[in-house]
Amino acid sequence: MQVNEAMTSDVKIANPNQTIRDAARLMAQIDVGVLPVGENDRLVGMITDRDIAIRAVGADKGPQTPIREAMSKEVLYCFEDDDLDDVVQNMADIKLRRLPVLDRDKRLVGILSLGDIALTEGAGSAGSALCGISEPGGEHSQSMDGGRGMRGT
């Protein structure tokens, strides 16, 4: 099965110049915890509710803080025609619960989440990914020590 058979394709995109308040309101409106951040038709980052809490609020930044100051700039992604099982294993290895999905022209076409995987593949596949993701640390940990884990591919 390919990623495009499991992903969510209706994705809202934030602009890095919008405020974290705008991002939080959009997350609440569409009931998500992550937004891709795009500029000039390219994916430039991801902003999560956790980014807002830790990188902004936790650092005494106010609601008018631009998204670009709180977003994750390193964007790991998969392609829509990648094999879903391979991507699930990679998500476990790099400890990410969601990945933006790009077409081969590197345009955003969706998001793949653990929920998408569970609905498509069943609890076994999503549970296996969650076990890997839930191990403490990792490169994308937002703890003060930066985490200690495997590097994503």
Contact map, one row per residue, 1 for C-alpha under 8 A:
111010000000000000000000000000000000000000000000000000000000000000000000000000000011100000000000000000000000000000000000000000000000000000000000000000000
111111000000000000000000000000000000000000000000000000000000000000000000000000011111000000000000000000000000000000000000000000000000000000000000000000000
111111100000000000000000000000000000000000000000000000000000000000000000000000111111001000000000000010000000000100000000000000000000000000000000000000000
011111100000000000000000000000000000000000000000000000000000000000000000000000011000000000000000000000000000000000000000000000000000000000000000000000000
111111100000000000000000000000000000000000000000000000000000000000000000000000000000000000000000000000000000000000000000000000000000000000000000000000000
011111110000000000000000000000000000000000000000000000000000000000000000000000000001000000000000000000000000000100011011000000000000000000000000000000000
001111111000000000000000000000000000000000000000000000000000000000000000000000000000000000000000000010000000011110011000000000000000000000000000000000000
000001111110000000000000000000000000000000000000000000000000000000000000000000000000000000000000000000000000011100010000000000000000000000000000000000000
000000111110000000000000000000000000000000000000000000000000000000000000000000000000000000000000000000000000111000000000000000000000000000000000000000000
000000011111000000000000000000000000000000000000000000000000000000000000000000000000000000000000000000000000010000000000000000000000000000000000000000000
000000011111100000000000000000000000000000000000000000000000000000000000000000000000000000000000000000000000111000000000000000000000000000000000000000000
000000000111110000000000000000000011000000000000000000000000000000000000000000000000000000000000000000000000000000000000000000000000000000000000000000000
000000000011111000000000000000000011110000000000000000000000000000000000000000000000000000000000000000000000000000000000000000000000000000000000000000000
000000000001111101000010000000000011110000000000000000000000000000000000000000000000000000000000000000000000000000000000000000000000000000000000000000000
000000000000111111000000000000000000111000000000000000000000000000100000000000000000000000000000000000000000000000000000000000000000000000000000000000000
000000000000011111100000000000000000111000000000000000000000000001110000000000000000000000000000000000000000000000000000000000000000000000000000000000000
000000000000001111100000000000000000000000000000000000000000000001110000000000000000000000000000000000000000000000000000000000000000000000000000000000000
000000000000011111110110000000000000000000000000000000000000000001100000000000000000000000000000000000000000000000000000000000000000000000000000000000000
000000000000000111111110000000000000000000000000000000000000001111100000000000000000000000000000000000000000000000000000000000000000000000000000000000000
000000000000000001111111000000000000000000000000000100000000001111100100000000000000000000000000000000000000000000000000000000000000000000000000000000000
000000000000000000111111100000000000000000000000000000000000001110000000000000000000000000000000000000000000000000000000000000000000000000000000000000000
000000000000000001111111110000000000000000000000000000000000000000000000000000000000000000000000000000000000000000000000000000000000000000000000000000000
000000000000010001111111111000000010000000000010000000000000000000100000000000000000000000000000000000000000000000000000000000000000000000000000000000000
000000000000000000011111111100000000000000000000100100000000000000000000000000000000000000000000000000000000000000000000000000000000000000000000000000000
000000000000000000001111111110000000000000000000000000000000000000000000000000000000000000000000000000000000000000000000000000000000000000000000000000000
000000000000000000000111111111000000000000000000000000000000000000000000000000000000000000000000000000000000000000000000000000000000000000000000000000000
000000000000000000000011111111111110000000000000100000000000000000000000000000000000000000000000000000000000000000000000000000000000000000000000000000000
000000000000000000000001111111110000000000000000000000000000000000000000000000000000000000000000000000000000000000000000000000000000000000000000000000000
000000000000000000000000111111100000000000000000000000000000000000000000000000000000000000000000000000000000000000000000000000000000000000000000000000000
000000000000000000000000011111110000000000000000000000000000000000000000000000000000000000000000000000000000000000000000000000000000000000000000000000000
000000000000000000000000001111111000000000000000000000000000000000000000000000000000000000000000000000000000000000000000000000000000000000000000000000000
000000000000000000000000001101111110000000000000000000000000000000000000000000000000000000000000000000000000000000000000000000000000000000000000000000000
000000000000000000000000001000111110000000000001110000000000000000000000000000000000000000000000000000000000000000000000000000000000000000000000000000000
000000000000000000000000001000011111000000000111100000000000000000000000000000000000000000000000000000000000000000000000000000000000000000000000000000000
000000000001110000000010001000011111100000000111000000000000000000000000000000000000000000000000000000000000000000000000000000000000000000000000000000000
000000000001110000000000000000000111110000111110000000000000000000000000000000000000000000000000000100000000000000000000000000000000000000000000000000000
000000000000111100000000000000000011111000111110000000000000000000000000000000000000000000000000000000000000000000000000000000000000000000000000000000000
000000000000111100000000000000000001111111111000000000000000000000000000000000000000000000000000000000000000000000000000000000000000000000000000000000000
000000000000001100000000000000000000111111110000000000000000000000000000000000000000000000000000000000000000000000000000000000000000000000000000000000000
000000000000000000000000000000000000011111000000000000000000000000000000000000000000000000000000000000000000000000000000000000000000000000000000000000000
000000000000000000000000000000000000011111100000000000000000000000000000000000000000000000000000000000000010000000000000000000000000000000000000000000000
000000000000000000000000000000000000011111110000000000000000000000000000000000000000000000000000000000000111000000000000000000000000000000000000000000000
000000000000000000000000000000000001111011111000000000000000000000000000001000000000000000000000000000000011000000000000000000000000000000000000000000000
000000000000000000000000000000000001111001111100000000000000000000000000111000000000000000000000000000000000000000000000000000000000000000000000000000000
000000000000000000000000000000000001110000111110000000000000000000010011111000000000000000000000000000000000000000000000000000000000000000000000000000000
000000000000000000000000000000000111100000011111000000000000000000000011101000000000000000000000000000000000000000000000000000000000000000000000000000000
000000000000000000000010000000000111100000001111101100000000000000100111000000000000000000000000000000000000000000000000000000000000000000000000000000000
000000000000000000000000000000001110000000000111111100000000000000000010000000000000000000000000000000000000000000000000000000000000000000000000000000000
000000000000000000000001001000001100000000000011111110000000000000000000000000000000000000000000000000000000000000000000000000000000000000000000000000000
000000000000000000000000000000001000000000000001111111100000000000000000000000000000000000000000000000000000000000000000000000000000000000000000000000000
000000000000000000000000000000000000000000000011111111110000000000000111000000000000000000000000000000000000000000000000000000000000000000000000000000000
000000000000000000010001000000000000000000000011111111111000000000000110000000000000000000000000000000000000000000000000000000000000000000000000000000000
000000000000000000000000000000000000000000000000111111111100000000000000000000000000000000000000000000000000000000000000000000000000000000000000000000000
000000000000000000000000000000000000000000000000011111111110000000000000000000000000000000000000000000000000000000000000000000000000000000000100000000000
000000000000000000000000000000000000000000000000011111111110000000000100000000000000000000000000000000000000000000000000000000000000000000000000000000000
000000000000000000000000000000000000000000000000001111111111110010001100000000000000000000000000000000000000000000000000000000000000000000000000000000000
000000000000000000000000000000000000000000000000000111111111110000000000000000000000000000000000000000000000000000000000000000000000000000000000000000000
000000000000000000000000000000000000000000000000000011111111100000000000000000000000000000000000000000000000000000000000000000000000000000000000000000000
000000000000000000000000000000000000000000000000000001111111100000000000000000000000000000000000000000000000000000000000000000000000000000000000000000000
000000000000000000000000000000000000000000000000000000011111110000000000000000000000000000000000000000000000000000000000000000000000000000000000000000000
000000000000000000000000000000000000000000000000000000011111111010000000000000000000000000000000000000000000000000000000000000000000000000000000000000000
000000000000000000000000000000000000000000000000000000011001111110000000000000000000000000000000000000000000000000000000000000000000000000000000000000000
000000000000000000111000000000000000000000000000000000000000111110000000000000000000000000000000000000000000000000000000000000000000000000000000000000000
000000000000000000111000000000000000000000000000000000000000011111000000000000000000000000000000000000000000000000000000000000000000000000000000000000000
000000000000000000111000000000000000000000000000000000010000111111101100000000000000000000000000000000000000000000000000000000000000000000000000000000000
000000000000000111110000000000000000000000000000000000000000000111111100000000000000000000000000000000000000000000000000000000000000000000000000000000000
000000000000001111110010000000000000000000000010000000000000000011111110000000000000000000000000000000000000000000000000000000000000000000000000000000000
000000000000000110000000000000000000000000001000000000000000000001111110000000000000000000000000000000000000000000000000000000000000000000000000000000000
000000000000000000000000000000000000000000000000000000010000000011111110000000000000000000000000000000000000000000000000000000000000000000000000000000000
000000000000000000010000000000000000000000000010001100110000000011111111000000000000000000000000000000000000000000000000000000000000000000000000000000000
000000000000000000000000000000000000000000001111001100000000000000111111100000000000000000000000000000000000000000000000000000000000000000000000000000000
000000000000000000000000000000000000000000001110001000000000000000000111111000000000000000000000000000000000000000000000000000000000000000000000000000000
000000000000000000000000000000000000000000011100000000000000000000000011111000000000000000000000000000000000000000000000000000000000000000000000000000000
000000000000000000000000000000000000000000011000000000000000000000000001111100000000000000000000000000000000000000000000000000000000000000000000000000000
000000000000000000000000000000000000000000111100000000000000000000000001111110000000000000000000000000000000000000000000000000000000000000000000000000000
000000000000000000000000000000000000000000000000000000000000000000000000011111000000000000000000001100000000000000000000000000000000000000000000000000010
000000000000000000000000000000000000000000000000000000000000000000000000001111100000000000000000001111000000000000000000000000000000000000000000000000000
000000000000000000000000000000000000000000000000000000000000000000000000000111110100001000000000001111000000000000000000000000000000000000000000000000000
001000000000000000000000000000000000000000000000000000000000000000000000000011111100000000000000000011110000000000000000000000000000000000000000000000000
011100000000000000000000000000000000000000000000000000000000000000000000000001111100000000000000000011110000100000000000000000000000000000000000000000000
011100000000000000000000000000000000000000000000000000000000000000000000000000111110000000000000000000100000000000000000000000000000000000000000000000000
011000000000000000000000000000000000000000000000000000000000000000000000000001111111011000000000000000000000000000000000000000000000000000000000000000000
111000000000000000000000000000000000000000000000000000000000000000000000000000001111111000000000000000000000000000000000000000000000000000000000000000000
111001000000000000000000000000000000000000000000000000000000000000000000000000000111111100000000000000000000000000000000000000000000000000000000000000000
100000000000000000000000000000000000000000000000000000000000000000000000000000000011111110000000000000000000000000000000000000000000000000000000000000000
000000000000000000000000000000000000000000000000000000000000000000000000000000000111111111000000000000000000000000000000000000000000000000000000000000000
001000000000000000000000000000000000000000000000000000000000000000000000000001000111111111100000000000000000000000000000000000000000000000000000000000000
000000000000000000000000000000000000000000000000000000000000000000000000000000000001111111110000000000000000000000001000000011001000000000000000000000000
000000000000000000000000000000000000000000000000000000000000000000000000000000000000111111111000000000000000000000000000000000001000000000000000000000000
000000000000000000000000000000000000000000000000000000000000000000000000000000000000011111111100000000000000000000000000000000000000000000000000000000011
000000000000000000000000000000000000000000000000000000000000000000000000000000000000001111111111111000000000000000000000000000001000100000000000000000000
000000000000000000000000000000000000000000000000000000000000000000000000000000000000000111111111000000000000000000000000000000011111100000000000000000000
000000000000000000000000000000000000000000000000000000000000000000000000000000000000000011111110000000000000000000000000000000000001100000000000000001110
000000000000000000000000000000000000000000000000000000000000000000000000000000000000000001111111000000000000000000000000000000000000100001110000000001111
000000000000000000000000000000000000000000000000000000000000000000000000000000000000000000111111100000000000000000000000000000000001111001010000000000000
000000000000000000000000000000000000000000000000000000000000000000000000000000000000000000110111111000000000000000000000000000000000100000010000000000000
000000000000000000000000000000000000000000000000000000000000000000000000000000000000000000100011111000000000000011000000000000000100100000000000000000000
000000000000000000000000000000000000000000000000000000000000000000000000000000000000000000100001111100000000001111000000000000000000000000000000000000000
000000000000000000000000000000000000000000000000000000000000000000000000000111000000000000100001111110000000001110000000000000000000000000000000000000000
000000000000000000000000000000000001000000000000000000000000000000000000000111000000000000000000011111000001111100000000000000000000000000000000000000000
001000100000000000000000000000000000000000000000000000000000000000000000000011110000000000000000001111100001111100000000000000000000000000000000000000000
000000000000000000000000000000000000000000000000000000000000000000000000000011110000000000000000000111111111110000000000000000000000000000000000000000000
000000000000000000000000000000000000000000000000000000000000000000000000000000111000000000000000000011111111100000000000000000000000000000000000000000000
000000000000000000000000000000000000000000000000000000000000000000000000000000110000000000000000000001111110000000000000000000000000000000000000000000000
000000000000000000000000000000000000000000000000000000000000000000000000000000000000000000000000000001111110000000000000000000000000000000000000000000000
000000000000000000000000000000000000000001000000000000000000000000000000000000000000000000000000000001111111000000000000000000000000000000000000000000000
000000000000000000000000000000000000000011100000000000000000000000000000000000000000000000000000000001111111100000000000000000000000000000000000000000000
000000000000000000000000000000000000000001100000000000000000000000000000000000000000000000000000000111100111110000000000000000000000000000000000000000000
000000001010000000000000000000000000000000000000000000000000000000000000000000010000000000000000000111100011111000000000000000000000000000000000000000000
000000111110000000000000000000000000000000000000000000000000000000000000000000000000000000000000000111000001111100000000000000000000000000000000000000000
000000111010000000000000000000000000000000000000000000000000000000000000000000000000000000000000011110000000111110000000000000000000000000000000000000000
001001110000000000000000000000000000000000000000000000000000000000000000000000000000000000000000011110000000011111011000000000000000000000000000000000000
000000100000000000000000000000000000000000000000000000000000000000000000000000000000000000000000111000000000001111111000000000000000000000000000000000000
000000000000000000000000000000000000000000000000000000000000000000000000000000000000000000000000110000000000000111111100000001001100000000000000000000000
000000000000000000000000000000000000000000000000000000000000000000000000000000000000000000000000000000000000000011111110000001000000000000000000000000000
000001110000000000000000000000000000000000000000000000000000000000000000000000000000000000000000000000000000000111111111000000000000000000000000000000000
000001100000000000000000000000000000000000000000000000000000000000000000000000000000000100000000000000000000000111111111110011000000000000000000000000000
000000000000000000000000000000000000000000000000000000000000000000000000000000000000000000000000000000000000000001111111111111100000000000000000000000000
000001000000000000000000000000000000000000000000000000000000000000000000000000000000000000000000000000000000000000111111111000000000000000000000000000000
000001000000000000000000000000000000000000000000000000000000000000000000000000000000000000000000000000000000000000011111110000000000000000000000000000000
000000000000000000000000000000000000000000000000000000000000000000000000000000000000000000000000000000000000000000001111111111000000000000000000000000000
000000000000000000000000000000000000000000000000000000000000000000000000000000000000000000000000000000000000000000001111111111000000000000000000000000000
000000000000000000000000000000000000000000000000000000000000000000000000000000000000000000000000000000000000000000000110111111100000000000000000000000000
000000000000000000000000000000000000000000000000000000000000000000000000000000000000000000000000000000000000000000000100111111110000000000000000000000000
000000000000000000000000000000000000000000000000000000000000000000000000000000000000000100000000000000000000000000001100111111111000000000000000000000000
000000000000000000000000000000000000000000000000000000000000000000000000000000000000000100000000000000000000000001101100111111111100000000000000000000000
000000000000000000000000000000000000000000000000000000000000000000000000000000000000000000000000000000000000000000000100001111111110000000000000000000000
000000000000000000000000000000000000000000000000000000000000000000000000000000000000000000010000000000000000000000000000000111111111000000000000000000000
000000000000000000000000000000000000000000000000000000000000000000000000000000000000000110110000000000000000000001000000000011111111100000000000000000000
000000000000000000000000000000000000000000000000000000000000000000000000000000000000000000010000100000000000000001000000000001111111110000000000000000000
000000000000000000000000000000000000000000000000000000000000000000000000000000000000000000010000000000000000000000000000000000111111111000000000000000000
000000000000000000000000000000000000000000000000000000000000000000000000000000000000000000011010000000000000000000000000000000011111111000000000000000000
000000000000000000000000000000000000000000000000000000000000000000000000000000000000000000111111100000000000000000000000000000001111111000000000000000000
000000000000000000000000000000000000000000000000000000000000000000000000000000000000000000000010000000000000000000000000000000000111111100000000000000000
000000000000000000000000000000000000000000000000000000000000000000000000000000000000000000000010000000000000000000000000000000000011111110000000000000000
000000000000000000000000000000000000000000000000000000000000000000000000000000000000000000000000000000000000000000000000000000000000011111000000001000000
000000000000000000000000000000000000000000000000000000000000000000000000000000000000000000000000000000000000000000000000000000000000001111111010011110000
000000000000000000000000000000000000000000000000000000000000000000000000000000000000000000000110000000000000000000000000000000000000000111111000011111100
000000000000000000000000000000000000000000000000000000000000000000000000000000000000000000000100000000000000000000000000000000000000000011111000011111110
000000000000000000000000000000000000000000000000000000000000000000000000000000000000000000000111000000000000000000000000000000000000000011111100011000000
000000000000000000000000000000000000000000000000000000000000000000000000000000000000000000000000000000000000000000000000000000000000000011111110011000000
000000000000000000000000000000000000000000000000000001000000000000000000000000000000000000000000000000000000000000000000000000000000000000011111111000000
000000000000000000000000000000000000000000000000000000000000000000000000000000000000000000000000000000000000000000000000000000000000000010001111111000000
000000000000000000000000000000000000000000000000000000000000000000000000000000000000000000000000000000000000000000000000000000000000000000000111111000000
000000000000000000000000000000000000000000000000000000000000000000000000000000000000000000000000000000000000000000000000000000000000000000000111111000000
000000000000000000000000000000000000000000000000000000000000000000000000000000000000000000000000000000000000000000000000000000000000000011111111111100000
000000000000000000000000000000000000000000000000000000000000000000000000000000000000000000000000000000000000000000000000000000000000000111111111111110000
000000000000000000000000000000000000000000000000000000000000000000000000000000000000000000000000000000000000000000000000000000000000000011100000011111000
000000000000000000000000000000000000000000000000000000000000000000000000000000000000000000000000000000000000000000000000000000000000000011100000001111100
000000000000000000000000000000000000000000000000000000000000000000000000000000000000000000001100000000000000000000000000000000000000000001100000000111110
000000000000000000000000000000000000000000000000000000000000000000000000000000000000000000001100000000000000000000000000000000000000000001100000000011111
000000000000000000000000000000000000000000000000000000000000000000000000000100000000000001001100000000000000000000000000000000000000000000100000000001111
000000000000000000000000000000000000000000000000000000000000000000000000000000000000000001000100000000000000000000000000000000000000000000000000000000111
